[in-house]
Amino acid sequence: MKPAKPGAGDSPARKPLVEKADAPAARKSPLAEGTKAPAFRLPRDGGSTASLSDYSGRKLVLFFYPRADTPGCTKEAIDFTRLANAFAESQTAVLGVSADPPKAQEAFRDKYDLSIPLVSDEKHEMLEAYGVWGEKSMYGKIFHGILRTTVLIGADGRIIRIWRNVRVDGHADEVLAAVRAL
């Protein structure tokens, strides 16, 4: 088996932002609990945009999922939708974020009647800023993609908690419990 080429899995028009020698450091997220959440403004389902400043003064849950309409991502989005009212009662907004284009996000939303806004980061700028775009491996192939992660941001714009390498089953309930404990 040949080793993966640098940038494997990247779109042909997109160059890697780091050289191969820097890759291990690039995978380590600078994001940490207590730090200021990186700002973003991205398109969302329905044709509008979503930005961090839209949620100023409120808690915000960002769940980063690899791909719309795949089994784990579907279950996670349905679970967050199921708990949407409970999050709202706790003055907490929830956004799902992936690299899928807005049209794919809309089809995903409509197919499963999702009420959680879905944000599209096709250029991976937010994904990289939050440290959730990185090297993955599946069936022996190495590629770049979204590392399933959830970030809880406080009303002050600081990171309260980060869940990395998320296991979908029970995760949305766990996040809600953390929000309620604040």
VORO-214311 format. One record per residue (C-alpha): chain; residue number from 1; residue in three letters; x negated, y negated, z. Coordinates in Angstrom, 3 decimals, padded with zeros to 6 digits. Layout:
BEGIN
PT chain resi resn     east    north       up
PT     A  NUM  Ala        X        Y        Z
...
***
This chain:
BEGIN
PT chain resi resn     east    north       up
PT     A    1  Met  000.000  000.000  000.000
PT     A    2  Lys -001.384 -003.427 -000.980
PT     A    3  Pro -001.502 -006.188  001.659
PT     A    4  Ala  001.044 -008.983  001.263
PT     A    5  Lys -000.148 -011.985 -000.698
PT     A    6  Pro -000.185 -015.374  001.067
PT     A    7  Gly  003.208 -016.975  000.665
PT     A    8  Ala  004.928 -013.679 -000.182
PT     A    9  Gly  008.635 -014.172  000.265
PT     A   10  Asp  008.384 -017.929 -000.331
PT     A   11  Ser  010.248 -019.297 -003.298
PT     A   12  Pro  007.942 -019.710 -006.309
PT     A   13  Ala  008.181 -023.529 -006.266
PT     A   14  Arg  007.391 -023.758 -002.551
PT     A   15  Lys  003.775 -023.657 -001.378
PT     A   16  Pro  002.982 -022.445  002.121
PT     A   17  Leu  002.352 -025.339  004.503
PT     A   18  Val -000.612 -023.562  006.101
PT     A   19  Glu -003.484 -021.566  004.757
PT     A   20  Lys -003.772 -017.857  005.549
PT     A   21  Ala -006.415 -018.469  008.243
PT     A   22  Asp -004.031 -020.818  010.061
PT     A   23  Ala -001.011 -018.503  009.854
PT     A   24  Pro -001.173 -017.025  013.397
PT     A   25  Ala -001.197 -020.495  014.963
PT     A   26  Ala  001.622 -021.617  012.670
PT     A   27  Arg  003.863 -018.779  013.859
PT     A   28  Lys  003.548 -019.948  017.449
PT     A   29  Ser  006.331 -022.436  018.091
PT     A   30  Pro  005.405 -025.776  019.632
PT     A   31  Leu  008.932 -025.797  021.002
PT     A   32  Ala  009.102 -025.294  024.741
PT     A   33  Glu  011.652 -025.723  027.474
PT     A   34  Gly  011.600 -029.297  028.750
PT     A   35  Thr  010.366 -030.804  025.457
PT     A   36  Lys  012.365 -033.137  023.245
PT     A   37  Ala  014.345 -031.290  020.567
PT     A   38  Pro  013.186 -032.086  017.012
PT     A   39  Ala  015.586 -034.370  015.139
PT     A   40  Phe  017.367 -033.068  012.052
PT     A   41  Arg  019.971 -034.112  009.491
PT     A   42  Leu  021.174 -031.340  007.209
PT     A   43  Pro  024.146 -030.433  005.015
PT     A   44  Arg  026.812 -028.298  006.615
PT     A   45  Asp  029.796 -026.311  005.435
PT     A   46  Gly  032.612 -028.538  004.233
PT     A   47  Gly  030.312 -031.048  002.503
PT     A   48  Ser  029.362 -033.288  005.424
PT     A   49  Thr  026.100 -033.399  007.370
PT     A   50  Ala  025.086 -032.534  010.913
PT     A   51  Ser  022.324 -034.185  012.899
PT     A   52  Leu  020.942 -033.956  016.402
PT     A   53  Ser  022.083 -037.532  017.050
PT     A   54  Asp  025.708 -036.502  016.323
PT     A   55  Tyr  025.580 -034.564  019.607
PT     A   56  Ser  023.859 -037.207  021.724
PT     A   57  Gly  025.175 -037.085  025.295
PT     A   58  Arg  026.458 -033.502  024.877
PT     A   59  Lys  024.847 -030.109  025.249
PT     A   60  Leu  024.182 -028.307  021.976
PT     A   61  Val  023.587 -024.642  021.179
PT     A   62  Leu  021.724 -023.914  017.941
PT     A   63  Phe  021.821 -020.287  016.889
PT     A   64  Phe  019.454 -019.540  014.025
PT     A   65  Tyr  020.480 -016.528  011.951
PT     A   66  Pro  018.652 -014.884  009.033
PT     A   67  Arg  021.387 -014.606  006.400
PT     A   68  Ala  025.106 -015.217  006.043
PT     A   69  Asp  027.410 -012.225  005.605
PT     A   70  Thr  024.958 -009.598  006.840
PT     A   71  Pro  026.031 -007.294  009.698
PT     A   72  Gly  024.087 -008.797  012.628
PT     A   73  Cys  024.588 -012.387  011.524
PT     A   74  Thr  028.299 -011.810  010.992
PT     A   75  Lys  028.714 -010.316  014.460
PT     A   76  Glu  026.775 -013.187  016.039
PT     A   77  Ala  028.822 -015.871  014.227
PT     A   78  Ile  032.102 -014.129  015.108
PT     A   79  Asp  031.042 -013.912  018.777
PT     A   80  Phe  030.178 -017.630  018.943
PT     A   81  Thr  033.509 -018.418  017.225
PT     A   82  Arg  035.359 -016.224  019.747
PT     A   83  Leu  033.815 -018.280  022.560
PT     A   84  Ala  034.138 -021.702  020.856
PT     A   85  Asn  036.858 -022.945  023.235
PT     A   86  Ala  034.887 -021.846  026.302
PT     A   87  Phe  031.802 -023.710  025.025
PT     A   88  Ala  033.958 -026.802  024.339
PT     A   89  Glu  035.375 -026.629  027.886
PT     A   90  Ser  031.753 -026.741  029.092
PT     A   91  Gln  031.099 -029.869  026.966
PT     A   92  Thr  028.828 -027.880  024.667
PT     A   93  Ala  028.822 -027.904  020.864
PT     A   94  Val  027.589 -024.916  018.846
PT     A   95  Leu  025.947 -024.932  015.403
PT     A   96  Gly  024.858 -021.948  013.323
PT     A   97  Val  021.751 -022.578  011.212
PT     A   98  Ser  020.336 -020.579  008.306
PT     A   99  Ala  018.516 -021.162  005.027
PT     A  100  Asp  021.593 -020.180  003.020
PT     A  101  Pro  022.933 -022.845  000.637
PT     A  102  Pro  026.088 -024.713  001.739
PT     A  103  Lys  028.284 -022.777 -000.739
PT     A  104  Ala  027.166 -019.468  000.811
PT     A  105  Gln  027.835 -020.925  004.282
PT     A  106  Glu  031.352 -021.929  003.199
PT     A  107  Ala  032.092 -018.494  001.737
PT     A  108  Phe  030.816 -016.902  004.984
PT     A  109  Arg  032.952 -019.259  007.089
PT     A  110  Asp  036.074 -018.583  005.008
PT     A  111  Lys  035.609 -014.814  004.803
PT     A  112  Tyr  035.427 -014.423  008.607
PT     A  113  Asp  037.517 -017.467  009.657
PT     A  114  Leu  034.556 -018.948  011.533
PT     A  115  Ser  035.163 -022.161  013.482
PT     A  116  Ile  031.512 -022.862  014.328
PT     A  117  Pro  029.915 -025.412  011.968
PT     A  118  Leu  027.264 -023.805  009.746
PT     A  119  Val  024.209 -025.860  008.808
PT     A  120  Ser  022.022 -025.229  005.754
PT     A  121  Asp  018.241 -025.708  005.791
PT     A  122  Glu  017.191 -024.529  002.342
PT     A  123  Lys  013.854 -026.423  002.547
PT     A  124  His  013.032 -024.833  005.939
PT     A  125  Glu  012.117 -028.198  007.502
PT     A  126  Met  014.267 -027.797  010.622
PT     A  127  Leu  013.526 -024.081  010.778
PT     A  128  Glu  009.794 -024.799  010.854
PT     A  129  Ala  010.183 -027.667  013.355
PT     A  130  Tyr  012.029 -025.320  015.713
PT     A  131  Gly  009.490 -022.537  015.159
PT     A  132  Val  012.027 -020.056  013.822
PT     A  133  Trp  010.640 -019.639  010.279
PT     A  134  Gly  007.942 -017.023  010.318
PT     A  135  Glu  006.501 -013.727  009.233
PT     A  136  Lys  008.799 -010.723  009.425
PT     A  137  Ser  008.465 -007.095  008.492
PT     A  138  Met  011.107 -004.719  007.152
PT     A  139  Tyr  010.569 -001.264  005.693
PT     A  140  Gly  006.820 -001.917  005.582
PT     A  141  Lys  007.131 -005.153  003.629
PT     A  142  Ile  005.939 -008.450  005.075
PT     A  143  Phe  007.877 -011.601  004.193
PT     A  144  His  008.855 -014.988  005.629
PT     A  145  Gly  012.298 -015.577  007.062
PT     A  146  Ile  014.295 -016.734  010.051
PT     A  147  Leu  013.376 -015.233  013.399
PT     A  148  Arg  016.719 -014.828  015.187
PT     A  149  Thr  016.538 -017.446  017.935
PT     A  150  Thr  018.940 -019.549  019.998
PT     A  151  Val  018.109 -022.944  021.504
PT     A  152  Leu  020.122 -024.737  024.192
PT     A  153  Ile  019.628 -028.504  024.148
PT     A  154  Gly  020.701 -030.689  027.063
PT     A  155  Ala  022.753 -033.879  026.859
PT     A  156  Asp  019.444 -035.779  027.186
PT     A  157  Gly  018.087 -034.176  023.978
PT     A  158  Arg  015.591 -031.931  025.787
PT     A  159  Ile  015.316 -028.161  025.352
PT     A  160  Ile  016.881 -026.390  028.318
PT     A  161  Arg  016.392 -022.801  027.195
PT     A  162  Ile  015.095 -020.771  024.247
PT     A  163  Trp  016.123 -017.183  023.477
PT     A  164  Arg  013.659 -015.566  021.059
PT     A  165  Asn  013.995 -012.200  019.272
PT     A  166  Val  017.714 -012.222  020.018
PT     A  167  Arg  019.651 -008.973  020.217
PT     A  168  Val  023.139 -009.798  018.930
PT     A  169  Asp  025.257 -007.609  021.220
PT     A  170  Gly  026.371 -009.707  024.197
PT     A  171  His  024.160 -012.651  023.228
PT     A  172  Ala  026.894 -015.295  022.770
PT     A  173  Asp  028.317 -014.339  026.185
PT     A  174  Glu  024.844 -014.652  027.725
PT     A  175  Val  024.412 -018.129  026.240
PT     A  176  Leu  027.826 -019.188  027.531
PT     A  177  Ala  026.915 -017.930  031.018
PT     A  178  Ala  023.712 -020.025  030.894
PT     A  179  Val  025.700 -023.112  029.828
PT     A  180  Arg  028.220 -022.598  032.629
PT     A  181  Ala  025.413 -022.212  035.189
PT     A  182  Leu  024.128 -025.754  034.459
***
